[in-house]
Amino acid sequence: MKYLVVSDSHGDKEILEKLIANYAGKVDAMFHCGDSELAYDDEVFTHFNVVSGNCDYDQNLKTEQFFTIGTDKILLVHGHLLGVGFGLNSLQLEMQEYGANMAFFGHTHQLGVEKVADRLILNPGSISYPRGKYQAIGGTYALVESLPTQINVQFYNRDLEPIPELQVTFDGK
């Protein structure tokens, strides 16, 4: 399975449309981890699974969602309600409660990926307002490829170009 994961676009609908134009039909699912600042019924969300972030005020957006796609069990959250800015313990507990083997989140605007206790935890960074070590890239998103014996993660910039030093493969699943 192949997933596109993006977060924290903060009203930048144009970049979401660019991602849709390039990836629709080429990935198995597209996820937006919140702070889109768009209405839940915006046409871009016919392509994305989406959650509400701390800057989303549409009451129709859910604060978390859970998906089963093939053998993957994916928790989608923004992360602000789980305190991801202070650590990932609450997120890991939420994953455990759902039986999730993957979690996609945003909020911090800082990209990162790790595998803890056979669970993939991914923040694609902010596509529009990145922070931290990779801020100079100017916005990122991730493609996650889930294979039977490994998971490949590649981060990309706003020009849809892979960032070679931001690629990781995790063995096992």
N, C-alpha and C positions, 0 to 999 in steps of 0.2 A: 504494500500500500504506500501511496505517496501523498503527503499532506503539505499544504502551504500554510504557514503560520505568520500572522502579522498582528501588530498591536499599536495602540497609541497614535492613531493617524490624526486626531484632533482637528476634524473638519476638513481634512485634505482628501476630499472625495476623488479628486483626479488621480491620485496614486493608486487608490483602490480600483478604479476603472482600468488603469494601466495593467494592474495585476490580473484582473479578470480577463482582459483582452489577450494576455499572454498565456495564462494558465488554465482557463476554463476548458474542461474536457481533457486536460493533460495530467491532472492530479485527481486523486480519489475524493478529497475533501479540502475545503479552504476554511480556515478558522481566523476569526478576529477576536483578540483578547481584551477588547474594551477600550474605552475612551475614543470612540469614533466621532462622537458629538453629532451623530446622525440619528434620524428617527428610525424606529424599529422596522417600519415598512418602506424604508428607502430601497430603491430597486437594486442597489449593490448587494443587499442582504439576501437576495434570491440566490446568490452564489456563495455567500459566507455563512457559517455558523458563528453566531456572535453572542457576546455577553455584555452586560453593563459595567462601565467603569465609574470611578468617582467623579468624572466630568460628563457623564451621560445622565440626562434627566428624564428620559422617556420611561415611564413606569411599565411599559410593555416589555422592556428588555429584562431578561433574567440575569441574576447575579452569578449564576453558575449553571453549567449544563454538563451532561454526561453522555458520551456516545460509545457505542460498540460498533467497530468497523473491522470486519474480519476477526482476527484474534486480538486486536487492540482495543483496550478499554481506556477512553480518553476523557479526562476531566478538563474542562475549559472554564477558567476564571480570570478575572482581572487581577485579583490578588490583594487589593487594598483592604478587603474585609478579613483577610487571613494574615495581615501584617507582614507581607513579603519583603517590605523594606527593612525589616528587623531580623529576618531569617526565614528559613523554609520549613520549620518544624510543623507549623499549623497546616501548611499545604500538604506536607507528607502525611499527616494524620488524616486529612480530608481524602487524599488518594487512597489510603488504607481503608477508610470507611466505605468508599465506592468500589473498592477492588480494582482501582485504576492502575494500569502499567505505564501510563503517560499522563503528564499534566502540562498544559500550555497556559502561560500567564503573562501578564504585562506589568503595568503600573510604575515600575522603577525606571523605565526608559533605558535600561542597561541590558544588553544581550548577555546571554549565558546559557549553558547547557551542562547538565551532569546526570549521571546515572547513580542512584542511591538505592540499594537493596532491590535490584532488578527493576527499578522504576525510573523512567526518563522524565526529567524535569527541565522544561525549556521556556526561556523568555527570548522572543525574537528581537528584543530591543524596540525602540520606537522608530517607526517608518518616517516620522516627520520631525521629531524633536529628540534626537538621541542624547544620552548623557554618558559620562564615564569614559573609560579607556578608549572606546571605539567611536567616540563622538565625531571625530574628524571625517569618518566615512560618510556622514550626512544622512543617515537613516538606513535601517536594515529590516529584513524579514528572513525567514528560514524555510527551507524545504526539508522535510523529514521523510526518509525512505525506510519503511519498516519491512524487513525481510525475515524469512523464517529463522535465520541464525544470527542476524545482526541488525543494527539500526544505524543508518547514515544520516548525518545532519550537515547541511551546507547553508551558510549564511550568505545573503546577497545584498547588494546596494540598491539604491533607488533606480539605477540604470539597468537593473535586472542582470547585473554581472556578478558571478560568484566571487567571493573574497577568499583566495586560496588559503590564507593562513587561518581562516575560520571554517574549517571543515574537520569533522570528527566522526570516527566510527566506533561504535560500542559493540563488542562481541556478546553473543548470548541475547536472549529476549525475554 
